Amino acid sequence: MNHTYKVDGTQAEAEIVALRPSLRVRLGMQLHSLSGLQADGAHFAICLDGVRYEGWRCRVGDLVHVRLNGRTYLVHLDGRPPAGTGAAAENELRASMPGVVVAVHCKAGQQLQPGDQLLTLESMKLQVTMVASHAATVQQVHVGADMVFERGALLVSLAHEEKGQ
């Protein structure tokens, strides 16, 4: 059984090769053994090829935020980009889940380059730093530090940078 997904924008494929005597999964070109999968709410532990890993996950629709070894991964389960992507959506940073603002790293009028930090958010004990996906100018920051927000809340408005500026 094959499953297509995206991790941080890179498409990948997982194939369940065997269920018994142990779960064997092919990730890309590598074959792995999985055992000891445990889940308690958002927390999980898994043994991959004899090495134990622990992490946190939060699923919102087809998007899963996974925190593992100090890094957060965004996994799109069905291989399609999340809903709301397009010209209008790329100029709005909206909350994909409820949470609280830990820190604001930008201000109105600030010029951004791809990868510049915008906000650090916390949801379900998972902290994620949101970054600019493209060159833009911050039009408005709609939240402040320690502010609580709901899923879908508008956090930051951006304006595209014009070519030649």
N, C-alpha and C positions, 0 to 999 in steps of 0.2 A: 504494500500500500504506500503510494507516494504522497507527500505533502509539500506544497510549495509555500514559501514564506519569504519575507524580507527582514533582514537585520540591519538596522541603520541605513536603509536604502539599498542594500545589496541583496539581490535575489539569490536564494539558496533552495535546496531541495533535501528533504529527509525521506528515507525509505525504511519502513519496518521490515527487516529481513527475517527475523525469527522471534517468536514469543516464548518458546520453550527450548531448552531448559532455562535459558535466561533471555532477557530482551536484548536483541541485537539490532542496531540502527546504523544505517549508512548516512553520514552527513557529508555531502559533497562526494569526494572520492574515498573517504576514510570510513572504515567499519569500526563501530564502538559497541561495548557491552555496558548496559545500564542495569543497575540494581539498587535496592534500598531507597526507592523513591518515597519520600515522606513529605506531607504537606499539612500545615497547620495555619489555616487562613491564608495570609499573603506570604508567609514564610515557607520555604521549601528546602529540602536537602536531597541530594542525589549522589550516587556513586557512579562515576563514569570511568571505565577502564581501571577500576580499583582505587581511584582517587575520589575522596569525598568533597563535595562542593555544597555550600549553603548560600542562600540568597533570598530575595524578596521579589514578588511580582504583583502587578496590578493590571487587570484587564478592563479595557473600556472598548466595547464593540470588538472590532477586528484588530485593535492595537493593544499590545501587551508591553508594559514597562517592566524590564527585568534588571534587577540590581545584583551583580555578581562580581566578586573580587574587586570591589571599589569602583566599578564602572557600571553605568546604566546603558542598557541596550533597548532600542525600540524595535519590536518585532511585529510585523504586519502579517497576520496569520494566513490570509488568502492570497497573498502576492500582489494585491492591488493597493495603491496609495490610500490613506484614510480619507473618509468623506470630507468634503469641504476644501479640497485642494483646487486651486485655480487662481486666476489673476486677482480676484477680490480677496480670497482667503489668504493669499501669500502676504498681503499687507496688513493682516490682523493676526495678532497672537492671542489665541483663545485657550482657555483651560480645557484640557481633555478629561479632567477629573476634578473633584472638589479638593481644596487644600488651603494652605496658608503661604503667604509671601515671606520668605526668609530674608531676602536681600534684593534691592533694586540696583542694577549695575548701569543703567542708562538714564538719560534725561531728554526732555523735549528739545529738538533742534540738533541733537547729536548725530553726526554722520557715522554710519556703520559699514563695516566690511563683513563678508561672510565669516562666521565663527565668533564674532564679537559677542560678549556676554550681555544678556538683557536682564534676566531675572533668575533668582534661585528660588524654587518652589519646594514645598514639602507636602506630601500626600501619603497617608498610611505609613508614616515613618520613613518614607523614601524621599530623599532630596535629589532634585534634578535641576541643573542649570540650563536654562533655555538660551539658545544662541541665535544670532541672525543667520538666515539661510541665504541671503543675498545682500548686495550693496543697497543701502536705503538710508533714509533720514527718519529719526524718531519724531513722529507728529505729536503723540501724546502718550504718557504713561498713566494708565487708568487705576493703578493700584499703588500701595505703599507698603513698607515693611510691616510685618505682623498683621496685615490685612487678610481676612478670611474670604475666600471666593468659592463659588459654586461651579459645577461643570458647565462649560459653554461661556463663562464670563469673559468679556473682552479685557485683556490685560495690557496690551501695548498696540498702538496704531502706528503703522509705518507708511512712508511714501517712497516709491521707487526712485533710485538715483537715475537721472537722465544721462545718456551717453555723452561723453565730452565734458562733463563737469569735474 
